[in-house]
Amino acid sequence: SGLSLDSPLRDLHGSGAQTTLSPGTSIPVISFPGDQSASNAAGSASSAAAGANHSTSKQQASDARTTSSSSTTSSHALPEELLQLADATAPVVLPAPGSVPAGSLDNRELDKLVGTLGRNKATWRRALVLSQWLQDSGHVLDDRLCTTLIRVCSEHGQAMTALSVYEWMKAPGSVGGAGLSPTVYTYTAAMRAALAAGLLDRALAVWEDAQAVECPLDCRLCITYIEVSRAGQSRAGQCN
Protein backbone atom coordinates (compact mmCIF):
# COMPACT_ATOMS: atom_id res chain seq x y z
CA SER A 1 0.00 0.00 0.00
CA GLY A 2 1.19 3.50 -0.76
CA LEU A 3 0.27 4.57 2.76
CA SER A 4 2.32 1.91 4.51
CA LEU A 5 5.07 3.15 6.80
CA ASP A 6 6.95 -0.14 6.65
CA SER A 7 9.89 1.05 4.55
CA PRO A 8 10.87 4.28 6.36
CA LEU A 9 10.33 2.72 9.75
CA ARG A 10 12.15 -0.54 9.19
CA ASP A 11 15.26 1.36 8.19
CA LEU A 12 15.46 2.74 11.70
CA HIS A 13 15.83 -0.63 13.42
CA GLY A 14 19.56 -0.53 13.12
CA SER A 15 19.81 2.85 14.99
CA GLY A 16 19.86 2.18 17.69
CA ALA A 17 1.81 -8.40 62.28
CA GLN A 18 0.52 -6.14 64.32
CA THR A 19 -1.81 -7.01 67.25
CA THR A 20 -5.13 -5.13 67.24
CA LEU A 21 -8.51 -5.38 68.88
CA SER A 22 -11.09 -7.25 66.88
CA PRO A 23 -14.33 -5.42 66.10
CA GLY A 24 -16.79 -5.80 69.02
CA THR A 25 -14.13 -6.73 71.57
CA SER A 26 -14.51 -5.00 74.95
CA ILE A 27 -12.15 -4.80 77.89
CA PRO A 28 -13.77 -6.15 81.11
CA VAL A 29 -13.68 -3.75 84.05
CA ILE A 30 -14.74 -4.68 87.57
CA SER A 31 -16.83 -1.94 89.16
CA PHE A 32 -18.18 -1.44 92.63
CA PRO A 33 -21.19 0.57 93.71
CA GLY A 34 -20.29 4.20 94.07
CA ASP A 35 -16.82 3.69 92.57
CA GLN A 36 -16.60 6.59 90.07
CA SER A 37 -13.03 5.73 89.08
CA ALA A 38 -14.12 2.31 87.87
CA SER A 39 -16.89 3.88 85.84
CA ASN A 40 -14.44 6.31 84.32
CA ALA A 41 -12.07 3.45 83.57
CA ALA A 42 -14.84 1.60 81.80
CA GLY A 43 -15.59 4.64 79.68
CA SER A 44 -11.94 5.12 78.84
CA ALA A 45 -11.54 1.46 77.97
CA SER A 46 -14.57 1.58 75.65
CA SER A 47 -13.20 4.69 73.94
CA ALA A 48 -9.82 3.04 73.52
CA ALA A 49 -11.40 -0.04 71.98
CA ALA A 50 -13.50 2.04 69.61
CA GLY A 51 -10.45 4.05 68.61
CA ALA A 52 -8.45 0.90 67.98
CA ASN A 53 -11.25 -0.57 65.86
CA HIS A 54 -11.50 2.65 63.84
CA SER A 55 -7.75 2.73 63.33
CA THR A 56 -7.74 -0.89 62.23
CA SER A 57 -10.55 -0.26 59.73
CA LYS A 58 -8.69 2.71 58.26
CA GLN A 59 -5.50 0.67 57.97
CA GLN A 60 -7.34 -2.20 56.26
CA ALA A 61 -8.95 0.23 53.80
CA SER A 62 -5.57 1.81 53.10
CA ASP A 63 -3.98 -1.60 52.56
CA ALA A 64 -6.79 -2.53 50.18
CA ARG A 65 -6.27 0.65 48.15
CA THR A 66 -2.52 0.06 48.03
CA THR A 67 -3.00 -3.52 46.90
CA SER A 68 -5.50 -2.43 44.24
CA SER A 69 -3.16 0.32 43.03
CA SER A 70 -0.20 -2.06 42.87
CA SER A 71 -2.28 -4.59 40.96
CA THR A 72 -3.40 -1.98 38.45
CA THR A 73 0.13 -0.65 37.96
CA SER A 74 1.47 -4.17 37.49
CA SER A 75 -1.20 -5.07 34.93
CA HIS A 76 -0.43 -1.96 32.86
CA ALA A 77 3.36 -2.16 33.12
CA LEU A 78 5.21 -2.42 29.81
CA PRO A 79 7.80 -5.13 29.12
CA GLU A 80 11.30 -4.21 30.24
CA GLU A 81 12.59 -4.40 26.67
CA LEU A 82 10.24 -1.57 25.71
CA LEU A 83 11.12 0.57 28.71
CA GLN A 84 14.83 0.23 27.90
CA LEU A 85 14.23 2.13 24.67
CA ALA A 86 14.40 5.31 26.75
CA ASP A 87 18.01 4.50 27.68
CA ALA A 88 20.08 6.01 24.88
CA THR A 89 23.09 3.89 25.90
CA ALA A 90 21.17 0.61 25.64
CA PRO A 91 20.82 -1.22 22.31
CA VAL A 92 17.40 -1.64 20.72
CA VAL A 93 16.35 -5.20 21.49
CA LEU A 94 12.63 -5.78 21.18
CA PRO A 95 10.72 -9.04 21.70
CA ALA A 96 9.94 -11.01 18.58
CA PRO A 97 6.65 -9.84 17.02
CA GLY A 98 3.85 -11.99 18.36
CA SER A 99 5.68 -12.98 21.54
CA VAL A 100 3.69 -10.36 23.47
CA PRO A 101 -0.06 -11.10 23.30
CA ALA A 102 -1.92 -8.57 21.18
CA GLY A 103 -3.99 -6.27 23.32
CA SER A 104 -1.92 -6.83 26.46
CA LEU A 105 -0.15 -3.48 26.11
CA ASP A 106 -1.75 -0.34 27.46
CA ASN A 107 -1.91 2.53 24.97
CA ARG A 108 -1.67 5.15 27.69
CA GLU A 109 1.58 3.67 28.95
CA LEU A 110 2.84 3.42 25.38
CA ASP A 111 1.90 7.07 24.82
CA LYS A 112 3.96 8.07 27.87
CA LEU A 113 6.91 6.07 26.55
CA VAL A 114 6.69 7.65 23.10
CA GLY A 115 6.57 11.08 24.72
CA THR A 116 9.67 10.24 26.74
CA LEU A 117 11.52 9.02 23.67
CA GLY A 118 10.54 12.17 21.80
CA ARG A 119 12.13 14.46 24.37
CA ASN A 120 15.60 13.13 23.63
CA LYS A 121 17.39 13.67 20.32
CA ALA A 122 19.20 10.40 20.86
CA THR A 123 16.03 8.32 21.25
CA TRP A 124 13.21 9.98 19.30
CA ARG A 125 13.67 7.72 16.27
CA ARG A 126 13.07 4.75 18.53
CA ALA A 127 9.48 5.93 18.80
CA LEU A 128 9.07 5.02 15.13
CA VAL A 129 10.80 1.69 15.66
CA LEU A 130 8.38 1.02 18.51
CA SER A 131 5.43 2.00 16.32
CA GLN A 132 6.44 -0.45 13.64
CA TRP A 133 7.01 -3.21 16.19
CA LEU A 134 3.54 -2.62 17.62
CA GLN A 135 2.00 -2.94 14.16
CA ASP A 136 3.98 -6.10 13.43
CA SER A 137 2.82 -7.51 16.78
CA GLY A 138 -0.83 -6.92 15.94
CA HIS A 139 -1.28 -4.18 18.53
CA VAL A 140 -3.97 -1.62 17.74
CA LEU A 141 -2.71 1.93 18.18
CA ASP A 142 -5.24 4.55 19.26
CA ASP A 143 -5.68 8.15 18.08
CA ARG A 144 -3.82 9.58 21.07
CA LEU A 145 -0.73 7.46 20.47
CA CYS A 146 -0.72 8.31 16.75
CA THR A 147 -1.07 12.02 17.55
CA THR A 148 1.93 11.85 19.87
CA LEU A 149 3.95 10.18 17.11
CA ILE A 150 3.01 13.02 14.75
CA ARG A 151 4.15 15.59 17.31
CA VAL A 152 7.43 13.81 17.98
CA CYS A 153 8.29 13.66 14.28
CA SER A 154 7.35 17.30 13.80
CA GLU A 155 9.39 18.48 16.77
CA HIS A 156 12.46 16.85 15.26
CA GLY A 157 12.00 18.42 11.83
CA GLN A 158 10.53 15.36 10.14
CA ALA A 159 7.36 16.88 8.71
CA MET A 160 6.96 14.36 5.90
CA THR A 161 7.19 11.44 8.34
CA ALA A 162 4.69 13.18 10.62
CA LEU A 163 2.26 13.64 7.73
CA SER A 164 2.78 10.03 6.66
CA VAL A 165 1.71 8.92 10.14
CA TYR A 166 -1.33 11.20 9.85
CA GLU A 167 -2.33 9.76 6.46
CA TRP A 168 -1.76 6.18 7.64
CA MET A 169 -3.75 6.80 10.78
CA LYS A 170 -6.92 7.93 9.00
CA ALA A 171 -6.69 5.59 6.01
CA PRO A 172 -9.07 2.60 6.14
CA GLY A 173 -7.78 -0.81 7.06
CA SER A 174 -8.64 -2.12 3.58
CA VAL A 175 -5.71 -0.13 2.18
CA GLY A 176 -3.33 -0.79 5.04
CA GLY A 177 -4.25 2.13 7.27
CA ALA A 178 -5.25 2.22 10.91
CA GLY A 179 -8.80 3.31 10.20
CA LEU A 180 -8.84 5.75 13.12
CA SER A 181 -10.75 9.00 13.43
CA PRO A 182 -8.41 11.95 14.03
CA THR A 183 -9.28 14.28 16.89
CA VAL A 184 -8.90 18.05 17.02
CA TYR A 185 -5.49 17.43 18.59
CA THR A 186 -4.48 15.24 15.66
CA TYR A 187 -5.49 17.85 13.10
CA THR A 188 -3.61 20.53 15.01
CA ALA A 189 -0.46 18.43 15.25
CA ALA A 190 -0.55 17.58 11.54
CA MET A 191 -1.22 21.20 10.52
CA ARG A 192 1.63 22.47 12.66
CA ALA A 193 3.97 19.86 11.22
CA ALA A 194 3.14 21.04 7.71
CA LEU A 195 3.35 24.71 8.70
CA ALA A 196 6.77 24.29 10.30
CA ALA A 197 8.07 22.79 7.06
CA GLY A 198 6.49 25.48 4.89
CA LEU A 199 4.07 22.98 3.37
CA LEU A 200 1.13 25.36 3.36
CA ASP A 201 -0.94 23.41 0.86
CA ARG A 202 -0.66 20.30 3.02
CA ALA A 203 -1.59 22.32 6.10
CA LEU A 204 -4.71 23.63 4.39
CA ALA A 205 -5.56 20.11 3.23
CA VAL A 206 -5.51 18.96 6.87
CA TRP A 207 -7.79 21.87 7.78
CA GLU A 208 -10.19 20.80 5.04
CA ASP A 209 -10.12 17.25 6.42
CA ALA A 210 -11.23 18.60 9.78
CA GLN A 211 -13.97 20.67 8.16
CA ALA A 212 -15.20 17.72 6.12
CA VAL A 213 -15.95 15.63 9.20
CA GLU A 214 -17.25 18.66 11.13
CA CYS A 215 -14.61 18.23 13.79
CA PRO A 216 -15.33 20.47 16.81
CA LEU A 217 -12.76 23.26 16.67
CA ASP A 218 -10.70 24.55 19.55
CA CYS A 219 -8.67 27.73 19.88
CA ARG A 220 -5.33 26.07 19.10
CA LEU A 221 -6.53 24.62 15.81
CA CYS A 222 -8.06 27.96 14.83
CA ILE A 223 -4.87 29.81 15.73
CA THR A 224 -2.89 27.35 13.62
CA TYR A 225 -5.23 28.01 10.68
CA ILE A 226 -4.70 31.76 11.12
CA GLU A 227 -0.92 31.25 11.12
CA VAL A 228 -1.13 29.18 7.95
CA SER A 229 -3.27 31.85 6.28
CA ARG A 230 -0.86 34.61 7.24
CA ALA A 231 2.09 32.58 5.99
CA GLY A 232 0.26 32.12 2.70
CA GLN A 233 -0.45 35.84 2.39
CA SER A 234 3.17 36.66 3.18
CA ARG A 235 4.38 34.25 0.55
CA ALA A 236 1.97 35.70 -2.02
CA GLY A 237 3.22 39.22 -1.22
CA GLN A 238 6.82 38.19 -1.77
CA CYS A 239 5.93 36.69 -5.13
CA ASN A 240 4.29 39.95 -6.22
ABEGO torsion letter per residue (X at the ends): XAABAAAAAAAAAAAXXBBBBBBGBBBBBBBBBGBAAAAAAAAAAAAAAAAAAAAAAAAAAAAAAAAAAAAAAAAABBBAAAAAAABAABBBBBBBBGABBBGABBAAAAAAAAAAAAABAAAAAAAAAAAAAAAAAGBBBBAAAAAAAAAAAAAAGBAAAAAAAAAAAABBAAAGBAGBBBBAAAAAAAAAAAAAAGBAAAAAAAAAAAAAAGBBBBAAAAAAAAAAAAAAAAAAAAAX
